[in-house]
Amino acid sequence: MNLCVVGTLAYDTIETPFGRAEDALGGSATFIATSASYFTQPVGIVGVVGGDFSKDALAFLESRGVDTSGVEIQQDGRTFRWSGRYHHDLNMRDTLDTQLNVLATFDPKIPEQMRGAEFVCLGNIAPALQLKVLDQMTAPKFVVCDTMNFWIEGDFDTLREVLARVDCLIINDSEARLMTNDPNLIRSARTIMEMGPSILIIKKGEHGALLFSTDGIFSAPAYPLENIFDPTGAGDTFAGGFIGYLARAGEVSESNLRRAVIYGSAMASFCVEQFSLDALKELTAEQIRARIEAFRTLSHFEHEEVSIGDTAP
């Protein structure tokens, strides 16, 4: 098993200015594993669901080359549910309802065949659970971690323990500022990297993403879309494309990291075009290649030497 993903499997009820989806398949692990499966297989997934979780959802994941043996099914429980409403500015949303259900007692147990995975992606779950996962892995080459403001504000000490043990943290710009109490993202990145991760990705929504490493800073654009229906899961889809590409490449070099950011951005740009995982279910290799090429041309320009400061006609 080359890649192990740990996180949530959920049902989401989502309202946007463009429509509504009720009890749609969601969860961080679901989006990450689906996205990563386009680049590497099998992908191991670890999470917990209730007896109400659809067998069709598990069958879909398995059809994508995802090993679901790490998904615990509590037959007498209910699956984690989240409900939210997005504003016309899709960067803003209101959480309407959160039902932890079986997630409240989740105790991740990594199957034997997944413990030796070289690449590990820790979705947004409690830092204490992320530590439990790391304790069960044998010798991962590269660990990616996600978190959110709830854990930054409510359990920062445990989160610091996690950061000391991971290679890469993926957060958004508001979370980076909250974590460091610094409005400047460059200074915030330096502070966060001093906590442990040698690589940091700060997502900026429609403004792209920043990759920070010991070799410098890389800025990736966002893909310009006319129709954005649902941003739910876009960050997890980005993480899946990112670590899926690295797992496929097998080497964590600076050039591969930069390419992985573009692949992650491309996968996220598909995700937001429909509700839930609908846009990810029928993707083709040709569509992904075309989107990658579009990203490449977004920032490409022909360089021509000029005399800087020469104002003569």
PEVENUR-V459912 format. One record per residue. N is the residue number from 1. RES is the residue in one letter. PSI is psi in whole degrees, 0 to 359 (999 if undefined). Layout:
N,RES,PSI
N,RES,PSI
This chain:
1,M,118
2,N,332
3,L,131
4,C,130
5,V,130
6,V,131
7,G,209
8,T,149
9,L,132
10,A,171
11,Y,129
12,D,140
13,T,119
14,I,133
15,E,129
16,T,171
17,P,352
18,F,3
19,G,189
20,R,142
21,A,130
22,E,135
23,D,49
24,A,146
25,L,131
26,G,202
27,G,143
28,S,314
29,A,325
30,T,311
31,F,316
32,I,310
33,A,318
34,T,313
35,S,314
36,A,331
37,S,345
38,Y,350
39,F,334
40,T,143
41,Q,149
42,P,156
43,V,124
44,G,138
45,I,137
46,V,127
47,G,191
48,V,140
49,V,168
50,G,179
51,G,346
52,D,358
53,F,132
54,S,134
55,K,332
56,D,326
57,A,317
58,L,321
59,A,323
60,F,312
61,L,317
62,E,328
63,S,339
64,R,10
65,G,26
66,V,127
67,D,111
68,T,14
69,S,343
70,G,5
71,V,113
72,E,130
73,I,113
74,Q,100
75,Q,329
76,D,9
77,G,175
78,R,146
79,T,148
80,F,133
81,R,142
82,W,142
83,S,134
84,G,159
85,R,127
86,Y,148
87,H,178
88,H,325
89,D,103
90,L,356
91,N,350
92,M,135
93,R,158
94,D,129
95,T,122
96,L,328
97,D,139
98,T,123
99,Q,104
100,L,318
101,N,235
102,V,340
103,L,336
104,A,333
105,T,20
106,F,128
107,D,93
108,P,130
109,K,117
110,I,121
111,P,152
112,E,318
113,Q,349
114,M,347
115,R,336
116,G,12
117,A,135
118,E,332
119,F,133
120,V,134
121,C,116
122,L,105
123,G,179
124,N,91
125,I,178
126,A,138
127,P,325
128,A,324
129,L,324
130,Q,322
131,L,320
132,K,322
133,V,312
134,L,325
135,D,337
136,Q,349
137,M,146
138,T,299
139,A,69
140,P,142
141,K,324
142,F,123
143,V,125
144,V,141
145,C,144
146,D,155
147,T,187
148,M,174
149,N,329
150,F,317
151,W,328
152,I,318
153,E,327
154,G,343
155,D,50
156,F,327
157,D,315
158,T,322
159,L,323
160,R,324
161,E,320
162,V,313
163,L,329
164,A,347
165,R,3
166,V,162
167,D,331
168,C,134
169,L,135
170,I,118
171,I,172
172,N,175
173,D,322
174,S,324
175,E,323
176,A,317
177,R,322
178,L,320
179,M,329
180,T,352
181,N,41
182,D,126
183,P,343
184,N,120
185,L,330
186,I,313
187,R,321
188,S,317
189,A,316
190,R,318
191,T,316
192,I,319
193,M,332
194,E,343
195,M,347
196,G,303
197,P,131
198,S,347
199,I,135
200,L,134
201,I,124
202,I,114
203,K,139
204,K,30
205,G,234
206,E,356
207,H,12
208,G,209
209,A,151
210,L,131
211,L,123
212,F,131
213,S,178
214,T,345
215,D,357
216,G,200
217,I,137
218,F,131
219,S,123
220,A,134
221,P,164
222,A,149
223,Y,128
224,P,112
225,L,140
226,E,326
227,N,113
228,I,114
229,F,322
230,D,110
231,P,358
232,T,129
233,G,357
234,A,318
235,G,320
236,D,323
237,T,320
238,F,311
239,A,320
240,G,316
241,G,321
242,F,304
243,I,332
244,G,318
245,Y,316
246,L,320
247,A,323
248,R,317
249,A,324
250,G,355
251,E,132
252,V,80
253,S,167
254,E,317
255,S,321
256,N,323
257,L,316
258,R,318
259,R,321
260,A,323
261,V,319
262,I,318
263,Y,319
264,G,318
265,S,321
266,A,315
267,M,320
268,A,326
269,S,330
270,F,318
271,C,317
272,V,354
273,E,345
274,Q,171
275,F,153
276,S,223
277,L,14
278,D,320
279,A,339
280,L,343
281,K,329
282,E,22
283,L,148
284,T,159
285,A,324
286,E,320
287,Q,318
288,I,316
289,R,319
290,A,321
291,R,322
292,I,316
293,E,323
294,A,320
295,F,320
296,R,321
297,T,343
298,L,322
299,S,8
300,H,137
301,F,154
302,E,125
303,H,135
304,E,128
305,E,134
306,V,160
307,S,104
308,I,128
309,G,356
310,D,107
311,T,5
312,A,146
313,P,999
